[in-house]
Amino acid sequence: MFRVDPAQDGQGIVSEPATVRIQKLLPGPVERIWDYLTDPAKRRLWLAAGIMEPHPGGQVEHLFRHRELSDEATPERYRDFEDSPAMHGEVTQWDPPRTLAYTWPGDNGASEVTFELFPEGRDVLLVVTHRRLGDPETMVSVASGWDAHLGILADRLAGETPRGFWSAHTRLEAIYRDRFNKIDGENSR
């Protein structure tokens, strides 16, 4: 049985300038994980609902409904995000079931997210890389958001009750702010 280890949260890194990378080991097989990335009904359970056209140049839509991800109430500071409008991006890579990439719907395509799937026995290593992020605070927000969403995906795949999205996001923000500020401080020397 696959066991979700919350101690593995907060392990994302700055892999190159303006880029964050997060890895998560998930219960496979790889086709199952691919479905959770691309099927709107399954993607809605951990990230966002919305269509995804299965080819390069295809449309990606995200309808974020964070309150549907877990039983946790949305904190006041995030209430404006409860019913986000449809956000659109474009598929840039479609190589089932190994690689999916698209321009990020939340910033009008200024950044791009890539999902890479690597089978590891019965499990799958999912590597999420988000490139062309605008500034250090955006990198903190993106890393903590992806990490919180991936935690919910891991919970769902393992048949566990999903953790609270916002409490995980808040905890992860502190981890990433501290880690990325240290990196920024080292780079400014």
Accessible surface in RSA format (square Angstrom, percent):
REM  Atomic radii and reference values for relative SASA: ProtOr
REM  Chains: A
REM  Algorithm: Lee & Richards
REM  Probe-radius: 1.40
REM  Slices: 20
REM RES _ NUM      All-atoms   Total-Side   Main-Chain    Non-polar    All polar
REM                ABS   REL    ABS   REL    ABS   REL    ABS   REL    ABS   REL
RES MET A   1   193.60 100.3 110.61  73.2  82.99 197.6  93.42  79.4 100.18 132.7
RES PHE A   2    41.03  20.5  26.24  16.3  14.79  38.5  32.77  19.9   8.26  23.6
RES ARG A   3   186.57  78.3 169.12  86.2  17.45  41.6  60.91  83.2 125.66  76.2
RES VAL A   4    25.64  16.9   6.98   6.3  18.66  45.0   8.63   7.5  17.01  46.1
RES ASP A   5    71.08  49.8  60.84  60.6  10.24  24.2  25.25  59.4  45.83  45.7
RES PRO A   6    80.78  58.9  75.84  69.1   4.94  18.0  76.45  63.1   4.33  26.9
RES ALA A   7    74.39  68.4  48.02  74.1  26.37  60.0  60.53  85.2  13.86  36.7
RES GLN A   8   101.41  56.7  96.92  70.8   4.50  10.7  29.88  63.6  71.53  54.3
RES ASP A   9     7.68   5.4   1.26   1.3   6.42  15.2   0.23   0.5   7.45   7.4
RES GLY A  10     0.93   1.1   0.00   N/A   0.93   1.1   0.35   1.0   0.58   1.3
RES GLN A  11   101.95  57.0  86.39  63.1  15.56  37.0  24.80  52.8  77.15  58.5
RES GLY A  12     0.38   0.5   0.00   N/A   0.38   0.5   0.38   1.1   0.00   0.0
RES ILE A  13    87.72  49.9  87.51  65.2   0.20   0.5  87.67  63.1   0.04   0.1
RES VAL A  14    39.54  26.0  18.54  16.8  20.99  50.6  18.54  16.1  20.99  56.9
RES SER A  15    40.68  34.4   7.78  10.4  32.90  75.8  12.01  25.6  28.67  40.2
RES GLU A  16    86.34  49.6  77.52  58.6   8.82  21.0  24.77  47.9  61.57  50.3
RES PRO A  17   123.12  89.7 104.83  95.6  18.29  66.5 113.51  93.7   9.62  59.8
RES ALA A  18    35.70  32.8  28.68  44.3   7.03  16.0  30.01  42.3   5.69  15.1
RES THR A  19     2.36   1.7   2.36   2.4   0.00   0.0   0.04   0.0   2.33   3.5
RES VAL A  20     2.00   1.3   1.84   1.7   0.16   0.4   1.84   1.6   0.16   0.4
RES ARG A  21    72.10  30.3  70.55  36.0   1.56   3.7   8.54  11.7  63.57  38.5
RES ILE A  22     4.22   2.4   3.71   2.8   0.51   1.2   4.22   3.0   0.00   0.0
RES GLN A  23    99.45  55.6  84.17  61.5  15.28  36.4  13.19  28.1  86.27  65.4
RES LYS A  24    15.11   7.4  12.81   7.9   2.30   5.5  12.13  10.9   2.98   3.2
RES LEU A  25    75.49  42.0  66.17  47.3   9.32  23.4  66.17  46.5   9.32  25.1
RES LEU A  26     0.00   0.0   0.00   0.0   0.00   0.0   0.00   0.0   0.00   0.0
RES PRO A  27    13.37   9.7  13.07  11.9   0.30   1.1  13.37  11.0   0.00   0.0
RES GLY A  28    13.49  16.6   0.00   N/A  13.49  16.6   0.72   2.0  12.77  28.6
RES PRO A  29    82.74  60.3  77.07  70.3   5.67  20.6  82.30  68.0   0.43   2.7
RES VAL A  30    18.55  12.2  16.47  14.9   2.09   5.0  16.47  14.3   2.09   5.7
RES GLU A  31    98.31  56.4  97.64  73.9   0.67   1.6  56.01 108.3  42.30  34.5
RES ARG A  32    76.25  32.0  70.97  36.2   5.27  12.6  30.36  41.5  45.89  27.8
RES ILE A  33     0.00   0.0   0.00   0.0   0.00   0.0   0.00   0.0   0.00   0.0
RES TRP A  34    19.00   7.6  19.00   9.2   0.00   0.0  12.31   6.6   6.69  10.9
RES ASP A  35    57.03  40.0  57.03  56.8   0.00   0.0   3.44   8.1  53.59  53.4
RES TYR A  36    28.11  13.1  28.11  16.0   0.00   0.0   3.01   2.3  25.10  30.9
RES LEU A  37     2.46   1.4   0.74   0.5   1.71   4.3   1.00   0.7   1.46   3.9
RES THR A  38    16.67  11.9  11.39  11.5   5.28  12.6   3.41   4.6  13.26  20.1
RES ASP A  39    56.10  39.3  51.45  51.2   4.65  11.0  11.67  27.5  44.43  44.3
RES PRO A  40    54.09  39.4  53.09  48.4   1.00   3.6  53.39  44.1   0.70   4.4
RES ALA A  41    69.72  64.1  58.47  90.2  11.26  25.6  64.09  90.3   5.63  14.9
RES LYS A  42    74.11  36.2  74.11  45.5   0.00   0.0  39.48  35.5  34.63  36.9
RES ARG A  43     1.13   0.5   1.13   0.6   0.00   0.0   1.13   1.5   0.00   0.0
RES ARG A  44   104.30  43.8  99.71  50.8   4.58  10.9  25.52  34.9  78.77  47.7
RES LEU A  45    65.36  36.4  64.12  45.9   1.24   3.1  65.36  45.9   0.00   0.0
RES TRP A  46     0.48   0.2   0.48   0.2   0.00   0.0   0.48   0.3   0.00   0.0
RES LEU A  47     2.77   1.5   1.93   1.4   0.84   2.1   1.93   1.4   0.84   2.3
RES ALA A  48     2.30   2.1   0.00   0.0   2.30   5.2   2.30   3.2   0.00   0.0
RES ALA A  49    10.38   9.5   8.80  13.6   1.58   3.6   8.80  12.4   1.58   4.2
RES GLY A  50     8.08  10.0   0.00   N/A   8.08  10.0   5.63  15.4   2.45   5.5
RES ILE A  51    79.88  45.5  79.58  59.3   0.29   0.7  79.77  57.4   0.11   0.3
RES MET A  52    18.38   9.5   0.17   0.1  18.22  43.4   0.38   0.3  18.01  23.9
RES GLU A  53    66.47  38.2  65.49  49.5   0.98   2.3  19.61  37.9  46.86  38.3
RES PRO A  54    83.74  61.0  71.79  65.4  11.95  43.4  71.79  59.3  11.95  74.3
RES HIS A  55    87.96  48.1  87.71  61.0   0.25   0.6  65.25  67.2  22.72  26.4
RES PRO A  56    83.62  60.9  67.89  61.9  15.74  57.2  68.46  56.5  15.17  94.3
RES GLY A  57    46.66  57.5   0.00   N/A  46.66  57.5  20.55  56.4  26.11  58.5
RES GLY A  58     0.00   0.0   0.00   N/A   0.00   0.0   0.00   0.0   0.00   0.0
RES GLN A  59    63.99  35.8  60.26  44.0   3.73   8.9  20.73  44.1  43.26  32.8
RES VAL A  60     0.00   0.0   0.00   0.0   0.00   0.0   0.00   0.0   0.00   0.0
RES GLU A  61    30.82  17.7  30.82  23.3   0.00   0.0   0.01   0.0  30.81  25.2
RES HIS A  62     0.00   0.0   0.00   0.0   0.00   0.0   0.00   0.0   0.00   0.0
RES LEU A  63    48.56  27.0  48.05  34.4   0.51   1.3  48.05  33.7   0.51   1.4
RES PHE A  64    17.77   8.9  17.77  11.0   0.00   0.0  17.77  10.8   0.00   0.0
RES ARG A  65    56.10  23.6  52.78  26.9   3.33   7.9   6.56   9.0  49.54  30.0
RES HIS A  66    18.41  10.1  17.01  11.8   1.40   3.6  12.24  12.6   6.17   7.2
RES ARG A  67   100.48  42.2  86.16  43.9  14.33  34.1  39.78  54.4  60.70  36.8
RES GLU A  68    80.98  46.5  55.72  42.2  25.26  60.1  36.91  71.4  44.07  36.0
RES LEU A  69     1.79   1.0   1.76   1.3   0.03   0.1   1.79   1.3   0.00   0.0
RES SER A  70    14.47  12.2   2.23   3.0  12.23  28.2   7.41  15.8   7.06   9.9
RES ASP A  71   143.69 100.7 106.49 106.0  37.20  88.0  43.73 102.9  99.97  99.7
RES GLU A  72    53.00  30.4  37.99  28.7  15.01  35.7  30.84  59.7  22.16  18.1
RES ALA A  73    80.62  74.1  59.48  91.8  21.14  48.1  70.13  98.8  10.49  27.8
RES THR A  74     4.41   3.1   0.24   0.2   4.18  10.0   0.19   0.3   4.22   6.4
RES PRO A  75    49.69  36.2  38.75  35.3  10.94  39.8  49.69  41.0   0.00   0.0
RES GLU A  76   132.05  75.8 118.65  89.8  13.40  31.9  65.89 127.5  66.16  54.0
RES ARG A  77   155.10  65.1 121.15  61.8  33.95  80.8  68.77  94.0  86.34  52.3
RES TYR A  78    18.01   8.4  18.01  10.2   0.00   0.0  17.82  13.4   0.19   0.2
RES ARG A  79   105.52  44.3  95.61  48.7   9.91  23.6  33.87  46.3  71.65  43.4
RES ASP A  80   136.97  95.9 108.01 107.5  28.96  68.5  33.90  79.8 103.07 102.8
RES PHE A  81   106.90  53.5 106.64  66.1   0.26   0.7 106.89  64.8   0.01   0.0
RES GLU A  82    37.86  21.7  37.09  28.1   0.77   1.8   3.81   7.4  34.05  27.8
RES ASP A  83    87.93  61.6  66.29  66.0  21.64  51.2  29.78  70.1  58.15  58.0
RES SER A  84     9.85   8.3   7.73  10.3   2.12   4.9   8.72  18.6   1.13   1.6
RES PRO A  85   104.65  76.3  92.42  84.3  12.22  44.4 104.65  86.4   0.00   0.0
RES ALA A  86    42.72  39.3  21.25  32.8  21.47  48.8  21.25  29.9  21.47  56.9
RES MET A  87    43.35  22.4  39.50  26.1   3.84   9.1  28.61  24.3  14.74  19.5
RES HIS A  88    86.34  47.2  70.57  49.1  15.77  40.3  49.22  50.7  37.12  43.2
RES GLY A  89    11.07  13.7   0.00   N/A  11.07  13.7   6.26  17.2   4.81  10.8
RES GLU A  90    89.43  51.3  89.38  67.6   0.04   0.1  17.41  33.7  72.02  58.8
RES VAL A  91     0.76   0.5   0.00   0.0   0.76   1.8   0.00   0.0   0.76   2.1
RES THR A  92    54.04  38.4  31.12  31.5  22.92  54.6  35.50  47.7  18.55  28.0
RES GLN A  93    80.86  45.2  77.75  56.8   3.12   7.4  27.10  57.7  53.76  40.8
RES TRP A  94    51.41  20.6  29.73  14.4  21.67  50.9  21.80  11.6  29.61  48.0
RES ASP A  95    59.00  41.3  57.69  57.4   1.31   3.1  19.17  45.1  39.83  39.7
RES PRO A  96    61.72  45.0  49.44  45.1  12.28  44.6  49.44  40.8  12.28  76.3
RES PRO A  97    30.61  22.3  30.61  27.9   0.00   0.0  30.61  25.3   0.00   0.0
RES ARG A  98   130.56  54.8 129.67  66.1   0.89   2.1  53.02  72.5  77.55  47.0
RES THR A  99    26.11  18.6  26.11  26.5   0.00   0.0   8.95  12.0  17.15  25.9
RES LEU A 100     0.20   0.1   0.20   0.1   0.00   0.0   0.20   0.1   0.00   0.0
RES ALA A 101     0.00   0.0   0.00   0.0   0.00   0.0   0.00   0.0   0.00   0.0
RES TYR A 102     1.10   0.5   1.10   0.6   0.00   0.0   0.15   0.1   0.95   1.2
RES THR A 103    24.91  17.7  24.91  25.3   0.00   0.0  21.14  28.4   3.77   5.7
RES TRP A 104    35.62  14.3  35.62  17.2   0.00   0.0  21.03  11.2  14.59  23.7
RES PRO A 105     4.21   3.1   0.00   0.0   4.21  15.3   0.00   0.0   4.21  26.2
RES GLY A 106    41.54  51.2   0.00   N/A  41.54  51.2   8.68  23.8  32.87  73.6
RES ASP A 107    52.30  36.6  39.76  39.6  12.54  29.6  35.19  82.8  17.11  17.1
RES ASN A 108   147.87 102.0 115.78 111.9  32.09  77.3  32.11  77.3 115.75 111.9
RES GLY A 109    22.22  27.4   0.00   N/A  22.22  27.4  10.10  27.7  12.13  27.2
RES ALA A 110    64.27  59.1  45.24  69.8  19.03  43.3  57.71  81.3   6.56  17.4
RES SER A 111     0.06   0.1   0.06   0.1   0.00   0.0   0.06   0.1   0.00   0.0
RES GLU A 112    24.72  14.2  24.72  18.7   0.00   0.0   1.05   2.0  23.67  19.3
RES VAL A 113     0.00   0.0   0.00   0.0   0.00   0.0   0.00   0.0   0.00   0.0
RES THR A 114     7.63   5.4   7.59   7.7   0.04   0.1   6.85   9.2   0.78   1.2
RES PHE A 115     2.33   1.2   2.10   1.3   0.23   0.6   2.10   1.3   0.23   0.7
RES GLU A 116    50.43  29.0  50.43  38.2   0.00   0.0   3.38   6.5  47.05  38.4
RES LEU A 117     4.70   2.6   0.09   0.1   4.60  11.6   0.09   0.1   4.60  12.4
RES PHE A 118    94.63  47.3  94.54  58.6   0.09   0.2  94.63  57.4   0.00   0.0
RES PRO A 119    89.52  65.2  68.64  62.6  20.88  75.9  68.71  56.7  20.81 129.4
RES GLU A 120    90.10  51.7  73.10  55.3  17.00  40.5  33.19  64.2  56.92  46.5
RES GLY A 121    80.16  98.9   0.00   N/A  80.16  98.9  45.18 124.0  34.98  78.3
RES ARG A 122   220.89  92.7 202.82 103.4  18.08  43.0  85.52 116.9 135.38  82.0
RES ASP A 123    37.45  26.2  36.79  36.6   0.66   1.6   0.46   1.1  36.99  36.9
RES VAL A 124     0.95   0.6   0.95   0.9   0.00   0.0   0.95   0.8   0.00   0.0
RES LEU A 125    36.38  20.3  36.38  26.0   0.00   0.0  36.38  25.5   0.00   0.0
RES LEU A 126     0.00   0.0   0.00   0.0   0.00   0.0   0.00   0.0   0.00   0.0
RES VAL A 127     8.33   5.5   8.33   7.5   0.00   0.0   8.33   7.2   0.00   0.0
RES VAL A 128     2.11   1.4   1.15   1.0   0.97   2.3   1.15   1.0   0.97   2.6
RES THR A 129     0.56   0.4   0.56   0.6   0.00   0.0   0.54   0.7   0.02   0.0
RES HIS A 130     1.57   0.9   1.38   1.0   0.19   0.5   1.13   1.2   0.44   0.5
RES ARG A 131    67.11  28.2  67.11  34.2   0.00   0.0  22.31  30.5  44.81  27.2
RES ARG A 132   126.02  52.9 108.31  55.2  17.71  42.2  69.90  95.5  56.12  34.0
RES LEU A 133     9.19   5.1   1.82   1.3   7.37  18.5   2.78   1.9   6.42  17.3
RES GLY A 134    70.96  87.5   0.00   N/A  70.96  87.5  35.37  97.1  35.59  79.7
RES ASP A 135    68.79  48.2  62.91  62.6   5.87  13.9  32.87  77.4  35.92  35.8
RES PRO A 136    70.49  51.4  69.84  63.7   0.65   2.4  70.49  58.2   0.00   0.0
RES GLU A 137    93.24  53.5  90.26  68.3   2.98   7.1  61.77 119.5  31.47  25.7
RES THR A 138    49.34  35.1  45.04  45.7   4.30  10.3  29.10  39.1  20.24  30.6
RES MET A 139    18.45   9.6  18.45  12.2   0.00   0.0   5.77   4.9  12.68  16.8
RES VAL A 140     3.08   2.0   3.08   2.8   0.00   0.0   3.08   2.7   0.00   0.0
RES SER A 141    51.27  43.3  49.03  65.4   2.24   5.2  17.65  37.6  33.62  47.1
RES VAL A 142    25.64  16.9  19.46  17.6   6.18  14.9  25.35  22.0   0.29   0.8
RES ALA A 143     0.16   0.1   0.16   0.2   0.00   0.0   0.16   0.2   0.00   0.0
RES SER A 144     0.00   0.0   0.00   0.0   0.00   0.0   0.00   0.0   0.00   0.0
RES GLY A 145    12.51  15.4   0.00   N/A  12.51  15.4  12.51  34.3   0.00   0.0
RES TRP A 146     9.72   3.9   7.74   3.7   1.98   4.7   5.62   3.0   4.11   6.7
RES ASP A 147     1.80   1.3   1.05   1.0   0.75   1.8   0.00   0.0   1.80   1.8
RES ALA A 148     0.67   0.6   0.00   0.0   0.67   1.5   0.67   0.9   0.00   0.0
RES HIS A 149     9.68   5.3   9.68   6.7   0.00   0.0   5.15   5.3   4.53   5.3
RES LEU A 150     0.00   0.0   0.00   0.0   0.00   0.0   0.00   0.0   0.00   0.0
RES GLY A 151     0.00   0.0   0.00   N/A   0.00   0.0   0.00   0.0   0.00   0.0
RES ILE A 152     0.00   0.0   0.00   0.0   0.00   0.0   0.00   0.0   0.00   0.0
RES LEU A 153     0.00   0.0   0.00   0.0   0.00   0.0   0.00   0.0   0.00   0.0
RES ALA A 154     2.33   2.1   2.33   3.6   0.00   0.0   2.33   3.3   0.00   0.0
RES ASP A 155     5.46   3.8   5.46   5.4   0.00   0.0   0.45   1.1   5.00   5.0
RES ARG A 156    67.87  28.5  51.91  26.5  15.96  38.0  10.92  14.9  56.96  34.5
RES LEU A 157     8.31   4.6   0.00   0.0   8.31  20.9   0.00   0.0   8.31  22.4
RES ALA A 158    17.50  16.1   0.00   0.0  17.50  39.8   5.73   8.1  11.76  31.2
RES GLY A 159    71.87  88.6   0.00   N/A  71.87  88.6  36.42 100.0  35.45  79.4
RES GLU A 160    69.87  40.1  57.16  43.2  12.71  30.3  29.28  56.6  40.59  33.1
RES THR A 161   110.26  78.4  87.69  88.9  22.57  53.8  55.32  74.3  54.95  83.1
RES PRO A 162    24.35  17.7  16.77  15.3   7.59  27.6  16.77  13.8   7.59  47.1
RES ARG A 163    45.05  18.9  34.31  17.5  10.74  25.6  38.91  53.2   6.14   3.7
RES GLY A 164    17.92  22.1   0.00   N/A  17.92  22.1   5.57  15.3  12.34  27.6
RES PHE A 165     3.85   1.9   3.85   2.4   0.00   0.0   3.85   2.3   0.00   0.0
RES TRP A 166    11.94   4.8  11.60   5.6   0.34   0.8  11.79   6.3   0.14   0.2
RES SER A 167    62.83  53.1  50.57  67.5  12.27  28.3  44.45  94.7  18.38  25.8
RES ALA A 168     6.30   5.8   3.33   5.1   2.97   6.8   5.95   8.4   0.35   0.9
RES HIS A 169    12.83   7.0  12.83   8.9   0.00   0.0   4.35   4.5   8.48   9.9
RES THR A 170    66.13  47.0  63.43  64.3   2.70   6.4  55.77  74.9  10.35  15.7
RES ARG A 171   106.72  44.8  97.36  49.6   9.36  22.3  72.79  99.5  33.94  20.6
RES LEU A 172     0.61   0.3   0.61   0.4   0.00   0.0   0.61   0.4   0.00   0.0
RES GLU A 173    15.90   9.1  15.90  12.0   0.00   0.0   2.02   3.9  13.87  11.3
RES ALA A 174    63.79  58.7  52.99  81.8  10.80  24.6  58.13  81.9   5.67  15.0
RES ILE A 175    58.65  33.4  51.36  38.3   7.28  17.6  56.95  41.0   1.70   4.6
RES TYR A 176     0.00   0.0   0.00   0.0   0.00   0.0   0.00   0.0   0.00   0.0
RES ARG A 177    84.63  35.5  84.63  43.1   0.00   0.0  43.23  59.1  41.40  25.1
RES ASP A 178    75.96  53.2  70.54  70.2   5.42  12.8  23.82  56.1  52.13  52.0
RES ARG A 179    68.18  28.6  65.51  33.4   2.67   6.4  29.05  39.7  39.13  23.7
RES PHE A 180     8.49   4.2   6.27   3.9   2.22   5.8   6.43   3.9   2.07   5.9
RES ASN A 181    82.58  56.9  74.24  71.7   8.33  20.1  23.65  56.9  58.92  57.0
RES LYS A 182   127.09  62.0 118.03  72.4   9.06  21.6  81.22  73.1  45.87  48.9
RES ILE A 183    53.08  30.2  53.08  39.5   0.00   0.0  53.08  38.2   0.00   0.0
RES ASP A 184    73.29  51.3  71.39  71.1   1.90   4.5   7.69  18.1  65.60  65.4
RES GLY A 185    30.02  37.0   0.00   N/A  30.02  37.0  27.71  76.0   2.31   5.2
RES GLU A 186   104.94  60.3  90.74  68.6  14.20  33.8  23.20  44.9  81.74  66.7
RES ASN A 187   114.23  78.8  82.28  79.5  31.94  76.9  26.77  64.4  87.45  84.5
RES SER A 188    95.40  80.6  55.32  73.8  40.09  92.3  49.30 105.0  46.10  64.6
RES ARG A 189   226.92  95.3 159.49  81.3  67.44 160.6  94.55 129.2 132.37  80.2
END  Absolute sums over single chains surface
CHAIN  1 A     9168.5       7443.2       1725.3       4847.1       4321.4
END  Absolute sums over all chains
TOTAL          9168.5       7443.2       1725.3       4847.1       4321.4
